[in-house]
């Protein structure tokens, strides 16, 4: 079957429904739902039961870039200063030095052991050097697992900021391949421009988004999500147009906006969470359709070897070297070494050499696809087991998004939070008056055994309670964690 304007919406909606439905059961087996989306795309492809003919890396790259912009921006919106403040150095080291070390180790192995030309080997290493925390957190959320030692914010910051680094590294190596006489000075200038412009435009646009959203006063509330999409796409496009790192720009813009107070904040963040999921599904379906299993199979041996080197050698070396001078403990580094899952980003990046007609491009694409599959299957299915084995698995007491639909005025500084109380919580068995909550914080409702309880100072907190909390200060969250967690 060939995709056409007449059937693309029908086929697309069916594939989306199948992907969403199939993802409901994937968490039971510790398999990230994104892998399910990828498999659905492959089954629907020209060599699958769907027999849909799709072979356009150019369209896939366009969809991939747009999807990554939405996904990275959404990740920035969800990144809180309060959660990353203490681990900024770790996250940045992993997303910069860690990416470079991973690329170099994989590249050297691919060159000296597998015989790839040096630049092509380094290109392969750069393409697969970034991680995908979305796959990790989808499993952790389903299993109800929390992580100790600030591992979650470390992974969030690393995964959000290492895609731009991997992208620049890939473009640099492509330039070295396509422009052999490129000088080190030119390459250095290219890197500085990419990061400087990306960071500067992202910060400025983030501040502008806050002002525009709060001041524009649109007649229809439904236009605010459209406005934010417009501003995000503009940030990506203008940064890319003038030669900056567009992925870094949208990530920083997302962080700046997400940590500010603006009208309809809760609604807009929920909207972008849904949009990010939609784009992830579309992206993985498109990547699955683009893959021809018959072309991937001959590279299984090579893919397995590189996957093992990536998982058991390159990633651990990158983590331990990057965090050498930090206060990270040994078990923390081991866990970070294991959770370096690869996702959609490496497959999207692998389309760039294809479009440029670079030698070994087809081989690189097929190998990268197989590496992603191996990484998700091997690391994804053992994630919770490894967390428990290393003693980094926390209790089920965790901060969650509130299910209550509460929309506050832009003049009110407030963050609705929900805490689930576990057996080992510091709050278990205590009166609310004895919890020493921040002055700016109020427990407004308790959900207990199917009933809602109106809290008073004398109310005793029990294991299994769900506390609905309002606070008017973002920096009160760490104090809440100290009062309500282990």
Rosetta blueprint (number, residue, H / E / L):
1 X L
2 X E
3 X L
4 X L
5 X L
6 X L
7 X L
8 X H
9 X H
10 X H
11 X H
12 X H
13 X H
14 X H
15 X H
16 X H
17 X H
18 X H
19 X H
20 X H
21 X H
22 X H
23 X H
24 X H
25 X H
26 X H
27 X H
28 X H
29 X H
30 X L
31 X L
32 X L
33 X H
34 X H
35 X H
36 X H
37 X H
38 X H
39 X H
40 X H
41 X H
42 X H
43 X H
44 X H
45 X E
46 X L
47 X L
48 X L
49 X L
50 X L
51 X L
52 X E
53 X E
54 X L
55 X L
56 X L
57 X H
58 X H
59 X H
60 X H
61 X H
62 X H
63 X H
64 X H
65 X H
66 X H
67 X H
68 X H
69 X H
70 X H
71 X H
72 X H
73 X H
74 X H
75 X H
76 X H
77 X H
78 X L
79 X L
80 X L
81 X H
82 X H
83 X H
84 X H
85 X H
86 X H
87 X H
88 X H
89 X H
90 X H
91 X H
92 X H
93 X H
94 X H
95 X H
96 X H
97 X H
98 X H
99 X H
100 X H
101 X H
102 X H
103 X H
104 X H
105 X H
106 X H
107 X H
108 X H
109 X H
110 X H
111 X H
112 X H
113 X L
114 X L
115 X L
116 X L
117 X L
118 X H
119 X H
120 X H
121 X H
122 X H
123 X H
124 X H
125 X H
126 X H
127 X H
128 X L
129 X L
130 X L
131 X L
132 X L
133 X H
134 X H
135 X H
136 X H
137 X H
138 X H
139 X H
140 X H
141 X H
142 X H
143 X H
144 X L
145 X L
146 X L
147 X E
148 X L
149 X L
150 X L
151 X H
152 X H
153 X H
154 X H
155 X H
156 X H
157 X H
158 X H
159 X H
160 X H
161 X H
162 X H
163 X H
164 X H
165 X H
166 X H
167 X H
168 X H
169 X H
170 X H
171 X H
172 X H
173 X H
174 X H
175 X H
176 X H
177 X H
178 X H
179 X L
180 X L
181 X L
182 X L
183 X L
184 X H
185 X H
186 X H
187 X H
188 X H
189 X H
190 X H
191 X H
192 X H
193 X H
194 X H
195 X H
196 X H
197 X H
198 X H
199 X H
200 X H
201 X H
202 X H
203 X H
204 X H
205 X H
206 X H
207 X H
208 X H
209 X H
210 X H
211 X H
212 X H
213 X H
214 X H
215 X H
216 X L
217 X L
218 X L
219 X L
220 X L
221 X L
222 X L
223 X H
224 X H
225 X H
226 X H
227 X H
228 X H
229 X H
230 X H
231 X H
232 X H
233 X H
234 X H
235 X H
236 X H
237 X H
238 X H
239 X H
240 X H
241 X H
242 X L
243 X L
244 X L
245 X L
246 X H
247 X H
248 X H
249 X H
250 X H
251 X H
252 X H
253 X H
254 X H
255 X H
256 X H
257 X H
258 X H
259 X L
260 X L
261 X L
262 X L
263 X L
264 X L
265 X H
266 X H
267 X H
268 X H
269 X H
270 X H
271 X H
272 X H
273 X H
274 X H
275 X H
276 X H
277 X H
278 X H
279 X H
280 X H
281 X H
282 X H
283 X H
284 X H
285 X H
286 X H
287 X H
288 X H
289 X H
290 X H
291 X L
292 X L
293 X H
294 X H
295 X H
296 X H
297 X H
298 X L
299 X L
300 X H
301 X H
302 X H
303 X H
304 X H
305 X H
306 X H
307 X H
308 X H
309 X H
310 X H
311 X H
312 X H
313 X H
314 X H
315 X H
316 X H
317 X H
318 X H
319 X H
320 X H
321 X H
322 X H
323 X L
324 X L
325 X L
326 X L
327 X L
328 X L
329 X L
330 X H
331 X H
332 X H
333 X H
334 X H
335 X H
336 X H
337 X H
338 X H
339 X L
340 X L
341 X L
342 X L
343 X L
344 X H
345 X H
346 X H
347 X H
348 X H
349 X H
350 X H
351 X H
352 X H
353 X H
354 X H
355 X H
356 X H
357 X L
358 X L
359 X L
360 X L
361 X H
362 X H
363 X H
364 X H
365 X H
366 X H
367 X H
368 X H
369 X H
370 X H
371 X H
372 X H
373 X H
374 X H
375 X H
376 X H
377 X H
378 X H
379 X H
380 X H
381 X H
382 X L
383 X H
384 X H
385 X H
386 X H
387 X H
388 X H
389 X H
390 X H
391 X L
392 X L
393 X E
394 X L
395 X L
396 X L
397 X L
398 X L
399 X E
400 X E
401 X L
402 X L
403 X L
404 X L
405 X L
406 X L
407 X L
408 X L
409 X L
410 X L
411 X L
412 X L
413 X L
414 X L
415 X E
416 X E
417 X E
418 X E
419 X E
420 X E
421 X L
422 X L
423 X L
424 X L
425 X L
426 X L
427 X L
428 X L
429 X L
430 X L
431 X E
432 X H
433 X H
434 X H
435 X L
436 X L
437 X L
438 X L
439 X L
440 X L
441 X E
442 X E
443 X E
444 X E
445 X E
446 X E
447 X E
448 X E
449 X L
450 X L
451 X E
452 X E
453 X E
454 X L
455 X L
456 X L
457 X L
458 X L
459 X L
460 X E
461 X L
462 X L
463 X L
464 X L
465 X L
466 X E
467 X E
468 X E
469 X E
470 X E
471 X E
472 X L
473 X L
474 X H
475 X H
476 X H
477 X H
478 X H
479 X H
480 X H
481 X H
482 X H
483 X H
484 X H
485 X L
486 X L
